[in-house]
Amino acid sequence: KKVADSRPKVTETFFPNGTKVTETFFPNGNLRDKISYKSKIDGGKKDGLSESYYDNGQLEYKGNFKDGEEEGLWEFDFEDGEWSFTDCYNNGEVVDMSYCEK
């Protein structure tokens, strides 16, 4: 009896400046997450847009990282696609929304 491979498929795209984007997929083929990273020379930390999805394809959250920490506005949604809440981050910590309105 053949057992289905439940491991998520992962792709990595490397760019000439050394940065990369990883994409992880659910077994159904839908995108699970997409994360940008700095080059290894620059520390290889999460840096730039990060998105995560439910297995039905709806956005779960999206936001930016800077040097491995959440930065700026992050949007979180329910599995049915309805908006849930928004947070504002500075160096990985939730701060007042006025920081993100600059």
C-alpha positions as CSV (number, residue, x, y, z in Angstrom):
1,K,0.0,0.0,0.0
2,K,1.4,3.4,-1.0
3,V,1.3,6.1,1.6
4,A,0.7,9.7,0.4
5,D,3.6,12.0,1.0
6,S,2.3,14.6,3.4
7,R,5.5,16.7,3.5
8,P,5.0,20.2,2.2
9,K,6.6,21.0,-1.1
10,V,9.1,23.9,-0.8
11,T,10.7,25.9,-3.5
12,E,13.5,28.5,-3.1
13,T,14.2,31.2,-5.6
14,F,17.6,32.9,-5.4
15,F,18.4,36.3,-6.8
16,P,21.7,37.7,-8.0
17,N,22.0,39.9,-4.9
18,G,22.0,36.8,-2.7
19,T,18.5,37.2,-1.4
20,K,15.9,34.4,-1.6
21,V,12.2,33.7,-1.5
22,T,10.9,30.5,-0.2
23,E,7.4,29.2,-1.0
24,T,5.8,26.3,0.9
25,F,2.8,24.5,-0.5
26,F,0.0,22.5,1.0
27,P,-0.5,18.9,-0.2
28,N,-3.5,20.2,-2.3
29,G,-1.0,22.4,-4.2
30,N,-2.2,25.7,-2.7
31,L,0.5,28.1,-1.5
32,R,1.0,27.9,2.3
33,D,3.5,30.7,2.8
34,K,5.9,32.9,0.9
35,I,8.8,34.4,2.8
36,S,11.7,36.7,1.7
37,Y,15.2,36.4,3.2
38,K,18.3,38.5,3.2
39,S,21.5,37.0,1.7
40,K,23.6,34.8,3.9
41,I,26.3,37.4,3.8
42,D,23.8,39.8,5.3
43,G,22.7,37.3,8.0
44,G,20.1,35.3,6.1
45,K,17.3,36.6,8.2
46,K,13.7,37.1,7.1
47,D,13.6,40.5,5.4
48,G,10.8,41.9,3.2
49,L,7.3,40.6,2.5
50,S,5.9,37.5,4.2
51,E,2.6,36.0,3.4
52,S,0.8,33.0,4.9
53,Y,-2.4,31.3,3.5
54,Y,-5.0,28.9,4.7
55,D,-5.3,25.6,2.8
56,N,-8.4,26.9,1.0
57,G,-6.2,29.7,-0.6
58,Q,-7.4,32.6,1.6
59,L,-4.8,34.9,3.0
60,E,-4.1,34.3,6.7
61,Y,-1.6,37.1,7.2
62,K,0.8,39.4,5.4
63,G,3.4,41.8,6.6
64,N,7.1,42.7,6.3
65,F,10.2,41.6,8.2
66,K,13.3,43.8,8.7
67,D,16.4,42.0,9.9
68,G,14.3,39.1,11.1
69,E,11.8,41.2,13.1
70,E,8.2,42.1,12.2
71,E,8.1,45.7,10.9
72,G,5.3,48.0,9.9
73,L,1.7,47.1,9.2
74,W,0.6,43.4,9.4
75,E,-2.9,42.3,8.3
76,F,-4.6,39.1,9.7
77,D,-7.7,37.5,8.1
78,F,-10.1,34.8,9.0
79,E,-10.2,31.6,6.9
80,D,-13.3,32.7,5.1
81,G,-11.5,35.8,3.8
82,E,-13.0,38.3,6.2
83,W,-10.6,40.8,7.8
84,S,-9.7,39.9,11.4
85,F,-7.3,42.6,12.7
86,T,-4.3,44.7,11.9
87,D,-1.2,45.2,14.0
88,C,1.6,47.7,13.8
89,Y,5.2,46.5,14.6
90,N,8.5,48.2,15.3
91,N,11.5,45.8,15.7
92,G,9.2,42.8,16.3
93,E,7.0,44.4,19.0
94,V,3.4,45.6,18.6
95,V,3.3,49.4,18.9
96,D,0.7,52.1,18.5
97,M,-0.8,52.4,15.0
98,S,0.5,56.0,14.7
99,Y,4.0,54.5,14.1
100,C,2.6,52.8,10.9
101,E,0.8,55.9,9.8
102,K,4.0,57.9,9.2
